Amino acid sequence: MPQSTDTRSTPMSARSPLGALLLAAACTAAFPAAPPADGPRVSKAVRALHEQLLTLDTHLDTPANLPLSGWQITRRHDVRRDGSQIDLPRMVEGGLDGGFWAIYTPQGPRTPAGERAARDAALERAVAIREMVAAHPQQFGLALTADDAARIAAQGKRIVFMSIENSYPLEADLSLLETFQKLGVRLAGPVHFANNELADSATDPKGPEWHGLSEKGRAFVAEANRLGIVIDASHASDAVLDQLIALSKTPVLLSHSGLKAVFDHPRNIDDGRLKQLAASGGVIQINFLSGYLIATPKIPERQAALEALGKRLRKAKPTLADREALIQARADIDKQWPLPRATFEDACAHLLHAIQVAGIDHVGIGADFDGGGGVTGFEDARDYPKITARLLQAGYSRDDIQKVWSGNVLRVLRAAEVQAAAALVQP
Ligand SMILES: [Zn+2]
């Protein structure tokens, strides 16, 4: 889920898919100014190469759409109508083999009642992801190890790794991390747009609270290492990233982040840290969320209109029709108070800079589709081959591009598996 300068001071509830979309809307003109072009997006030769690669996006917010009544993962949707960017037909069309499907929980009150509600919502979301796979066993496969990815792709199925975005749901009881690991989670980030009991966020308007990880946050790192779960530093403060690199027994991943050298935003990381991440074996996955890629002005009237819309349309159990009404209302707000929207090339500036500074072994893709991602020229899953085309154009080889698409993240996951297995046999 996104959070940007525009919304930092006014965290909006994003517990429902509608709320999540509004939060996305607050920080970026998230919907296409012009309809996405239909027809082939890249040449036949690029398409053929793209199809040969194992492609993973490490941050799919699509599970937030699963409870939306009337919305189906196996049906083709239109980003212009309902805002959704990932479904099975468009994954096939875009040559996306799979990714990490996020259990996202918005940061709520750090009280026993808030933590219980977050725990229940996260468990329910984890079950919803598993149900998606169980309901479509010919189309999807649950991946529990790095090696599962190629095995599932070879069966012609889409790969479903599970991840946690914001570990607020387990801050009251860290033993739940093992429960989530048993459900299939292999990647977990401690924190989201506001500080919690585990760690400081990059974007909490109150600033640092723990100056990195709390004591509980350090226990979270040890537990993740023990369980073979990769730690995700996206949304965490710079101090948290430093401490994760120092503390974690296995390399750290940033599942959807950008570069301060290209656009200075607290959610992005500086070149010094990028080099440290690479030196420790870690990987940054580049996001395609406009508000983190280019500067956008704060427009208080726009913010107020989005909040009013949120209050008007917020429902506990939204339907597809509710979603479409929201998209229309948001388009009206975008028209009245337009924000500059990043382009595909703006996003590629982050991607190419990251490769230049960190090296080809330390960069991947986490576009943040269905969580606020999407830029002009890169609107939904059908556009993934454009990344392959852009990397070829920049002079990278097939092997290089394979690393970016999945080789690097699978190496990090494998390292976590090996470390956890070794720890089991040692006293
Ligand atoms: Zn996010």
Residues whose N, C-alpha, C, O or C-beta is under 5 A from the ligand:
A	BS01	ZN	M1 P2
